[in-house]
Amino acid sequence: MRVIVAEHALKRLREARQEGITLNDITAAAESIPGTVASATRFRGFIACSGRKFDIVVRDISGGRLVITVIGK
Protein backbone atom coordinates (compact mmCIF):
# COMPACT_ATOMS: atom_id res chain seq x y z
CA MET A 1 0.00 0.00 0.00
CA ARG A 2 1.27 3.46 -0.87
CA VAL A 3 1.58 5.80 2.13
CA ILE A 4 1.24 9.54 1.52
CA VAL A 5 2.35 11.88 4.29
CA ALA A 6 0.57 15.25 4.32
CA GLU A 7 2.51 18.52 4.58
CA HIS A 8 0.89 19.08 7.96
CA ALA A 9 2.32 15.81 9.32
CA LEU A 10 5.79 16.67 7.98
CA LYS A 11 5.56 20.09 9.64
CA ARG A 12 4.57 18.48 12.93
CA LEU A 13 7.64 16.22 12.84
CA ARG A 14 9.82 19.31 13.26
CA GLU A 15 8.13 20.21 16.57
CA ALA A 16 9.66 19.25 19.93
CA ARG A 17 6.69 17.09 20.91
CA GLN A 18 7.38 14.77 17.95
CA GLU A 19 11.17 14.67 18.45
CA GLY A 20 12.55 11.19 17.76
CA ILE A 21 9.75 10.17 15.37
CA THR A 22 10.97 9.63 11.81
CA LEU A 23 9.26 9.40 8.46
CA ASN A 24 10.08 5.67 8.42
CA ASP A 25 8.30 5.24 11.77
CA ILE A 26 5.18 6.92 10.39
CA THR A 27 5.22 4.89 7.19
CA ALA A 28 5.62 1.61 9.06
CA ALA A 29 2.78 2.53 11.43
CA ALA A 30 0.43 3.43 8.58
CA GLU A 31 1.25 0.22 6.71
CA SER A 32 0.58 -1.89 9.81
CA ILE A 33 -3.08 -0.81 10.01
CA PRO A 34 -5.24 -3.56 8.50
CA GLY A 35 -8.33 -3.07 6.37
CA THR A 36 -9.75 0.12 4.91
CA VAL A 37 -10.01 3.44 6.74
CA ALA A 38 -12.99 5.21 5.17
CA SER A 39 -12.89 8.39 7.28
CA ALA A 40 -10.13 10.15 9.17
CA THR A 41 -9.39 8.03 12.23
CA ARG A 42 -6.87 8.33 15.05
CA PHE A 43 -4.82 5.22 15.73
CA ARG A 44 -3.00 5.10 19.05
CA GLY A 45 -0.08 3.34 20.63
CA PHE A 46 2.70 3.24 18.04
CA ILE A 47 6.32 3.31 19.17
CA ALA A 48 9.12 4.90 17.13
CA CYS A 49 12.58 3.33 16.84
CA SER A 50 13.74 5.97 19.33
CA GLY A 51 11.22 4.71 21.90
CA ARG A 52 8.90 7.70 21.59
CA LYS A 53 5.18 6.83 21.64
CA PHE A 54 2.95 8.43 19.03
CA ASP A 55 -0.49 8.40 17.43
CA ILE A 56 -1.38 9.00 13.80
CA VAL A 57 -4.52 10.14 12.01
CA VAL A 58 -5.02 8.41 8.67
CA ARG A 59 -7.58 8.07 5.91
CA ASP A 60 -7.60 5.95 2.78
CA ILE A 61 -7.88 7.88 -0.47
CA SER A 62 -7.75 6.75 -4.08
CA GLY A 63 -3.96 7.25 -4.22
CA GLY A 64 -3.20 5.23 -1.07
CA ARG A 65 -3.22 5.79 2.69
CA LEU A 66 -2.97 9.46 3.70
CA VAL A 67 -1.29 10.29 7.03
CA ILE A 68 -2.95 13.53 8.07
CA THR A 69 -1.10 14.26 11.31
CA VAL A 70 1.21 12.83 13.95
CA ILE A 71 0.76 13.28 17.68
CA GLY A 72 3.77 12.60 19.93
CA LYS A 73 3.32 11.52 23.53
Sequence and secondary structure as in RCSB ss.txt:
>XXXX:A:sequence
MRVIVAEHALKRLREARQEGITLNDITAAAESIPGTVASATRFRGFIACSGRKFDIVVRDISGGRLVITVIGK
>XXXX:A:secstr
  EEE HHHHHHHTSGGGTT  HHHHHHHHHT  S   S EEEEEEE TTS EEEEEEEEETTEEEEEEEEE 
